[in-house]
Amino acid sequence: MMEAKLGVTTCDKCQEPMREGQPVLIITEGSISDSKKDLDYQGSCVRYACHLNCWDGVEEIEQATRYSKARS
């Protein structure tokens, strides 16, 4: 099981609130810190979060990433 606390509580796609019990998709950036039997992952930031039924696929992430990089 994985847990995360998000500072932004709205869906990146529809801008509606993400609520308890709703299935969501969260894409993070990080690295594998240990790769013995199980993989240990250390995340540095959330790149994208949306309701699972709002997800349009990889194209949407590529657009969001380009937009994020252009703003920084």
C-alpha positions as CSV (number, residue, x, y, z in Angstrom):
1,M,0.0,0.0,0.0
2,M,1.2,3.5,-0.8
3,E,0.1,6.7,0.9
4,A,0.6,10.4,-0.1
5,K,-0.6,13.8,1.0
6,L,-1.5,16.2,-1.8
7,G,-1.4,19.9,-1.4
8,V,-3.7,20.4,-4.3
9,T,-7.1,18.7,-3.9
10,T,-8.6,19.2,-7.3
11,C,-8.4,17.0,-10.4
12,D,-5.9,18.3,-13.0
13,K,-8.3,17.5,-15.8
14,C,-11.8,18.6,-14.7
15,Q,-10.8,20.9,-11.8
16,E,-13.4,19.2,-9.5
17,P,-12.4,18.2,-6.0
18,M,-11.0,14.7,-5.5
19,R,-12.9,13.2,-2.5
20,E,-12.4,10.3,-0.2
21,G,-13.2,6.9,-1.8
22,Q,-12.8,8.1,-5.4
23,P,-10.4,6.2,-7.6
24,V,-7.6,8.5,-8.7
25,L,-4.5,8.3,-10.8
26,I,-1.4,10.0,-9.4
27,I,1.9,10.3,-11.4
28,T,5.0,11.1,-9.4
29,E,8.6,11.8,-10.0
30,G,11.2,10.0,-8.0
31,S,13.8,7.2,-8.0
32,I,14.2,3.6,-6.9
33,S,16.3,3.7,-3.7
34,D,16.7,0.0,-3.2
35,S,16.0,-2.9,-5.6
36,K,16.4,-6.1,-3.5
37,K,13.3,-8.3,-3.2
38,D,10.9,-5.4,-3.3
39,L,11.5,-2.0,-4.9
40,D,11.8,0.9,-2.6
41,Y,10.7,4.2,-4.1
42,Q,11.4,7.7,-2.9
43,G,9.2,10.3,-4.6
44,S,10.2,14.0,-4.9
45,C,7.0,15.5,-6.3
46,V,3.6,14.8,-7.8
47,R,3.4,15.7,-11.5
48,Y,-0.2,14.9,-12.2
49,A,-3.3,13.8,-10.2
50,C,-6.8,13.2,-11.6
51,H,-10.0,11.2,-11.2
52,L,-9.4,7.8,-12.8
53,N,-12.4,8.3,-15.1
54,C,-10.9,11.7,-16.3
55,W,-7.7,10.1,-17.4
56,D,-7.1,10.5,-21.2
57,G,-3.8,8.7,-21.3
58,V,-0.1,9.4,-21.9
59,E,-0.7,12.4,-24.3
60,E,-2.3,14.3,-21.5
61,I,0.7,13.8,-19.2
62,E,3.1,14.9,-22.0
63,Q,1.1,18.1,-22.4
64,A,1.0,18.7,-18.6
65,T,4.8,18.1,-18.3
66,R,5.5,20.5,-21.2
67,Y,3.3,23.2,-19.6
68,S,5.0,22.6,-16.2
69,K,8.5,22.9,-17.6
70,A,7.5,26.1,-19.6
71,R,6.3,27.8,-16.4
72,S,9.6,27.0,-14.5
